[in-house]
Amino acid sequence: MDSFGDLTTWVTLAVAVFIFLRLRSVLGKRTGYQRPPEDTLARRRAANGAGGGNDKVVPLPKPVAQAGKEGAEASPSVIEIDRIAKPGTALNKRLREIATADVAFRPEEFLAGAKLAYEMIVTAFADGDRKTLKNLLSREVYDGFAKAIAERESRGEQVRAQFIGIDSAKVTAGELPKGEVHVTVRFVSQIVSATLDAGGTVTDGDPDKIVEVTDLWTFAHDPKSKDPNWRLVATESES
């Protein structure tokens, strides 16, 4: 996808950096599931005030034609935006602003890449794979994840998990803070997860139970950068 650093970019990153492992234990609504290491989105909103920064957008080429203007045809991006956000809503307006700033932005391809990144990140966190996480997270989010992994390791704990799949992934917000593109996605996924102590006793979760996890993740990209990749910049659990 041209906009999200390209779906191809995500796939290439997936192959180059990480072979899928069916594990997971990270952010989201907990139902016998490990809590997230930190709530970065909530802290960002508190720092920026109400309606503050969300993160994630893409590169830019030519301006996007706006639908509804006489004689002007809607671009593919605008058509996709209208499919995922009702015309006239605040979300639709904000996504159109993002598409204007970054003409490579294609919402549907962005979501496809975001889902791939989501599984890679939660799997890498459960497996303690710092290398994969460092390539997909902002420094702030990575520090929180790495700290949680280190604490888990110091206690001799292990996470045994299986990523079943994503039930839904929907764009819920978009922002353009300081020239960056930020897009927030609400993920609902199905996971089997259990945390075992050093003696092999289950201390959290259930290795035989599928639980539903809900996450709000914000991805960010600098459209002026030569780096086409998006990174996770904020996380929040949905209560």
C-alpha positions as CSV (number, residue, x, y, z in Angstrom):
1,M,0.0,0.0,0.0
2,D,1.4,3.3,-0.9
3,S,0.2,5.1,2.1
4,F,1.1,3.0,5.1
5,G,4.6,2.7,4.1
6,D,3.0,0.2,1.8
7,L,1.5,-3.1,2.6
8,T,4.5,-4.5,0.8
9,T,6.8,-2.7,3.2
10,W,5.0,-4.3,6.1
11,V,5.2,-7.7,4.5
12,T,8.9,-7.2,3.7
13,L,9.5,-6.1,7.3
14,A,7.6,-9.2,8.5
15,V,9.8,-11.5,6.5
16,A,13.1,-9.7,7.2
17,V,12.6,-9.2,10.9
18,F,10.3,-11.8,12.2
19,I,8.9,-15.3,11.5
20,F,5.4,-15.6,12.9
21,L,5.2,-17.3,16.2
22,R,1.7,-18.1,17.5
23,L,2.2,-16.4,20.8
24,R,0.8,-13.3,22.5
25,S,0.5,-11.5,25.8
26,V,0.4,-7.8,25.8
27,L,-2.0,-4.9,25.8
28,G,-5.8,-4.8,25.9
29,K,-8.8,-5.6,27.9
30,R,-7.9,-8.4,30.2
31,T,-9.9,-11.6,30.6
32,G,-7.4,-13.9,32.1
33,Y,-4.8,-12.1,30.1
34,Q,-1.6,-10.2,31.0
35,R,-1.9,-6.5,31.4
36,P,-0.1,-4.1,29.1
37,P,3.3,-2.7,30.3
38,E,2.1,0.9,30.1
39,D,-0.7,3.1,28.9
40,T,1.0,5.5,26.6
41,L,-2.0,6.8,24.7
42,A,-3.7,7.9,27.9
43,R,-0.5,9.7,29.0
44,R,-0.2,11.4,25.6
45,R,-3.8,12.6,25.8
46,A,-3.3,13.9,29.3
47,A,-0.2,15.8,28.2
48,N,-1.9,17.2,25.1
49,G,-5.3,18.0,26.6
50,A,-8.7,16.8,25.5
51,G,-8.7,15.7,21.9
52,G,-4.9,15.6,22.0
53,G,-2.5,13.7,19.8
54,N,-3.2,10.4,18.1
55,D,-0.6,9.0,15.8
56,K,-0.1,7.6,12.4
57,V,-0.1,8.6,8.8
58,V,1.9,8.2,5.5
59,P,4.0,9.8,2.7
60,L,2.7,12.3,0.2
61,P,2.7,13.0,-3.5
62,K,-0.2,14.9,-5.1
63,P,-3.2,16.5,-3.5
64,V,-6.4,14.4,-3.1
65,A,-9.5,15.4,-5.0
66,Q,-12.4,16.1,-2.6
67,A,-15.6,14.3,-3.2
68,G,-18.7,16.3,-3.5
69,K,-17.2,19.2,-5.5
70,E,-18.9,19.7,-8.9
71,G,-16.7,18.3,-11.7
72,A,-14.2,16.7,-9.3
73,E,-13.9,13.0,-9.1
74,A,-13.2,11.4,-5.7
75,S,-9.7,9.8,-5.4
76,P,-9.4,6.1,-4.4
77,S,-8.3,7.3,-1.0
78,V,-11.4,9.4,-0.5
79,I,-13.6,6.5,-1.7
80,E,-12.1,4.2,0.8
81,I,-12.3,6.8,3.6
82,D,-16.1,7.2,2.9
83,R,-16.4,3.4,3.2
84,I,-14.8,3.3,6.7
85,A,-16.0,6.6,8.1
86,K,-19.4,8.1,7.3
87,P,-19.2,11.3,5.2
88,G,-19.7,14.4,7.2
89,T,-18.3,12.9,10.5
90,A,-15.3,14.3,12.3
91,L,-13.4,11.1,11.6
92,N,-14.1,11.3,7.8
93,K,-12.9,14.9,7.8
94,R,-9.7,14.1,9.6
95,L,-8.9,11.2,7.4
96,R,-9.4,13.4,4.3
97,E,-7.0,15.9,5.8
98,I,-4.5,13.1,6.3
99,A,-5.0,11.9,2.7
100,T,-4.4,15.4,1.5
101,A,-1.2,15.7,3.5
102,D,-0.1,12.2,2.3
103,V,-1.4,11.2,-1.0
104,A,0.0,7.7,-0.6
105,F,-2.4,7.0,2.2
106,R,-4.9,4.3,1.4
107,P,-7.0,3.4,4.5
108,E,-7.8,-0.2,3.6
109,E,-4.2,-1.0,2.8
110,F,-3.2,0.8,6.0
111,L,-5.5,-1.5,8.0
112,A,-4.1,-4.6,6.3
113,G,-0.6,-3.5,7.3
114,A,-1.7,-2.5,10.8
115,K,-3.2,-6.0,11.4
116,L,0.0,-7.6,10.4
117,A,2.0,-5.4,12.7
118,Y,-0.4,-6.0,15.5
119,E,0.1,-9.8,15.4
120,M,3.8,-9.4,15.1
121,I,4.1,-7.0,18.0
122,V,1.9,-9.0,20.5
123,T,3.6,-12.2,19.5
124,A,7.1,-10.7,19.9
125,F,6.2,-9.3,23.3
126,A,5.0,-12.7,24.5
127,D,8.1,-14.3,23.2
128,G,10.5,-11.6,24.6
129,D,11.7,-10.8,21.1
130,R,13.2,-7.4,21.6
131,K,14.8,-7.1,18.2
132,T,11.4,-7.3,16.4
133,L,9.8,-4.9,18.9
134,K,12.6,-2.3,18.4
135,N,11.9,-2.2,14.6
136,L,8.1,-1.7,15.1
137,L,7.8,0.6,18.2
138,S,8.7,4.1,19.0
139,R,11.5,4.5,21.6
140,E,8.9,5.4,24.3
141,V,6.7,2.4,23.7
142,Y,9.7,0.1,23.2
143,D,11.2,1.1,26.6
144,G,7.9,0.2,28.3
145,F,7.7,-3.2,26.6
146,A,11.4,-4.0,27.2
147,K,11.0,-3.1,30.9
148,A,8.0,-5.5,31.2
149,I,9.9,-8.3,29.5
150,A,12.9,-7.8,31.7
151,E,10.8,-7.9,34.9
152,R,9.1,-11.1,33.6
153,E,12.5,-12.7,33.0
154,S,13.9,-11.6,36.4
155,R,11.0,-13.6,38.0
156,G,11.7,-16.6,35.8
157,E,8.3,-16.4,34.3
158,Q,7.3,-17.6,30.8
159,V,4.3,-16.7,28.6
160,R,2.7,-19.5,26.7
161,A,0.2,-18.1,24.2
162,Q,-1.5,-18.7,20.9
163,F,-2.7,-15.9,18.7
164,I,-6.1,-17.1,17.3
165,G,-6.9,-14.2,15.1
166,I,-8.3,-10.6,14.8
167,D,-12.1,-10.3,14.9
168,S,-12.1,-6.7,13.8
169,A,-9.8,-3.7,13.2
170,K,-11.3,-0.3,12.8
171,V,-9.8,3.2,12.4
172,T,-11.2,5.3,15.3
173,A,-9.1,8.5,15.1
174,G,-6.6,10.4,13.0
175,E,-4.3,13.4,13.7
176,L,-1.6,15.5,12.1
177,P,0.5,16.6,15.1
178,K,3.6,18.6,14.1
179,G,3.6,17.3,10.6
180,E,3.4,13.6,11.5
181,V,0.5,11.4,10.6
182,H,-1.1,9.5,13.5
183,V,-3.9,6.9,13.0
184,T,-5.5,5.0,15.9
185,V,-7.0,1.6,15.3
186,R,-9.3,-0.4,17.6
187,F,-8.4,-4.1,17.5
188,V,-10.6,-6.9,18.9
189,S,-8.7,-10.2,18.9
190,Q,-8.9,-13.8,20.2
191,I,-6.0,-15.1,22.2
192,V,-5.1,-18.1,24.4
193,S,-2.5,-17.0,27.0
194,A,-1.1,-18.2,30.3
195,T,1.8,-16.9,32.4
196,L,3.9,-19.6,34.2
197,D,6.2,-19.0,37.2
198,A,9.7,-20.5,37.5
199,G,8.2,-23.7,38.8
200,G,5.8,-24.1,35.8
201,T,2.7,-23.2,37.8
202,V,0.1,-21.0,35.9
203,T,-0.1,-17.7,37.7
204,D,-2.2,-15.8,35.2
205,G,-4.5,-16.7,32.3
206,D,-5.6,-20.1,31.2
207,P,-3.8,-22.2,28.6
208,D,-7.1,-23.9,27.6
209,K,-9.3,-20.8,27.3
210,I,-9.7,-18.4,24.4
211,V,-10.2,-14.8,25.6
212,E,-11.2,-11.6,23.8
213,V,-8.8,-8.7,24.0
214,T,-9.5,-5.1,23.0
215,D,-6.7,-2.7,22.2
216,L,-6.5,0.9,21.0
217,W,-3.2,1.4,19.2
218,T,-1.8,4.5,17.5
219,F,0.6,4.2,14.7
220,A,2.7,7.1,13.4
221,H,4.6,8.0,10.3
222,D,6.5,11.1,9.1
223,P,5.4,11.7,5.4
224,K,8.5,13.8,4.9
225,S,10.8,11.0,5.9
226,K,12.6,8.7,3.5
227,D,11.7,5.9,5.9
228,P,8.2,4.6,4.7
229,N,7.6,2.5,7.8
230,W,5.0,3.2,10.5
231,R,5.7,2.6,14.2
232,L,3.5,2.0,17.2
233,V,3.7,5.2,19.3
234,A,0.8,4.8,21.8
235,T,-1.2,2.0,23.4
236,E,-4.3,2.0,25.5
237,S,-6.6,-0.7,27.0
238,E,-10.3,-0.3,26.4
239,S,-12.3,-0.9,29.5
